[in-house]
Amino acid sequence: MMSDQITGTTASDIADSVRALRERGVLRPGSVLPPVRELAATLGVNRNTAVAAYRQLAQAGLVVSRGRAGTVVAGLETVAQEGYAPDTVLRDIGTGNPDPRLIPDPAPALMTIASRPVLYGEPVIDRGLEEWARDWMSGDLTDVDFRITVTSGAVDAVERLLAQALMRDDAVALEDPCFLASIHTVRLGGYRAVAVPVDSQGMTVDGLKAALEAGVRAVICTPRAQNPTGASLTAARAAELRAVLAEHPYVLIIEDDHFSMLSQRPYESLIGPEHRRFALVRSVSKFLGPDMCLAIAATDAETADRLGMRLSPGTTWVSHLLQRLALTQLTDASVMAEVADAASHYAERNTAFAELLRDSGIAATASDGLSLWVEFPLPARAIAERLMRRGWLARTGDDFALDERAEPSHHLRLTVHDLSDDDAATLVADLVAAAR
């Protein structure tokens, strides 16, 4: 029995014993540790001592609690990533990428940005970008006081926001199905993901209530164009969620409004006027390009101070050249016209493809975002395998599930906005054939 190999009479000794067994290879990633009561009885210690030992191991990232499945030895868990598959001969319809032809050319802006060197000790936020960002955010955050911080993209912002507020093994509420980067960030940080189901109106009220009862210390929500479903919060749903969160003002709310300027839906927020810990994060990656690696976070003052400590001059601030480049494009009327055209293009192409699917007998609705979330009568993996034989590489809903033991998904996330009319018609025919 595993409990016979673990030794110690104090929490620290027990944790050290488990660590030593892991380092010697006796315990491998995925190995299930003895239940607390069993271990305590075997070692002749109080149950609370065993609990404390497991907590120390969890905070060190050495074990992970799986609820009823027990406590297991942690490993380097792989998480599916966004992007295209460079080594495939198949047509990739699972990328989740914007169309590169619709990303404004930065060359004209590069020729005009100021070249004054920035030195150590100077403000980490470009003043011009800060003023522009404050005006942009204040149009939506009308009832709360906020401060602006600039980070190296939305994922960087979320990672820093969680790090400044949480400890390992703290619980975080995530949408289910969930954005791949959020899954990866939470797992890498050693936090516990608590799933909150998403329907056509966004995060569900009952799901959020259950997550708060489970003790989550942070909630990550996508207010519109939720990835992968495309759902956006309605005004009614947002009001219900704010009412629930009003009783938990110190739970950190992180809103990842990644589709902001491209969205066809109004912004609705979980952040109430009395909420004490919040962050609205908007990156420029979907409309100015993923390689821009820049996001703007509007947060409460304390969160801004903590973020500022993690963005110290000389180490981790965002390049002022990059900030000036973003500002130059964001204040250029011709660039903003290109962004507006791109927004219309994504909406029109997704709507047209959804209509083709419906005309062919497959229920589909174009919501918001770069992709479509389509349900099929068969498990999605079977559909994807059949599509591969027809020359398509699709992404199944299984990649976006928080619970790896969940029932097989019946959804595909399809990125089709860059298909020609002929290719779109061919794909629809192949989807119909694959779904038989």
ZISULCOR-V957859 format. One record per residue. PHI is phi as a letter, one per 40 degrees, with the letter a starting at -180 (none if undefined). Layout:
phi
PHI
PHI
This chain:
phi
none
c
c
c
c
c
b
h
b
b
c
c
c
c
c
c
c
c
c
c
c
c
c
c
g
c
b
b
d
g
c
c
c
c
d
d
c
c
c
c
c
c
c
g
b
c
d
c
c
c
c
c
c
c
c
c
c
c
c
c
g
c
b
b
c
b
g
c
c
g
b
b
c
c
b
c
c
c
b
d
b
c
h
c
b
c
c
c
c
c
c
c
b
b
c
g
c
c
c
c
c
b
c
d
c
c
d
c
c
c
c
b
c
c
b
d
c
b
b
d
g
c
d
c
b
c
c
c
c
c
c
c
c
c
c
c
c
c
c
b
c
c
b
b
c
a
b
b
b
b
b
c
g
c
c
c
c
c
c
c
c
c
c
c
b
b
b
d
g
c
c
b
c
b
c
b
c
b
d
d
c
c
d
c
c
c
c
c
c
g
c
b
c
b
c
b
d
b
b
c
b
h
d
c
c
c
c
c
d
c
c
c
c
c
g
c
b
a
b
b
b
b
c
a
f
d
b
b
c
g
c
b
c
c
c
c
c
c
c
c
c
c
c
c
c
c
c
b
c
b
c
c
c
b
b
c
c
c
c
e
c
c
c
c
b
c
c
b
b
c
c
c
c
b
c
c
b
a
a
b
b
b
c
b
c
c
b
b
h
d
c
c
f
a
b
b
b
b
b
c
c
c
c
c
c
c
c
d
c
c
b
c
d
g
b
b
c
c
d
c
c
c
c
c
c
c
c
d
c
c
b
c
c
c
c
c
c
c
c
c
c
c
d
c
c
d
c
c
c
c
c
c
c
c
c
c
c
c
c
c
g
b
c
a
b
c
c
a
h
c
b
b
b
b
c
b
c
b
d
c
c
c
c
c
c
c
c
c
c
b
g
b
b
b
b
c
c
c
c
c
c
c
c
c
c
c
c
d
c
b
b
b
c
b
c
b
c
b
c
c
d
c
c
c
c
c
c
c
c
c
c
c
c
c
c
c
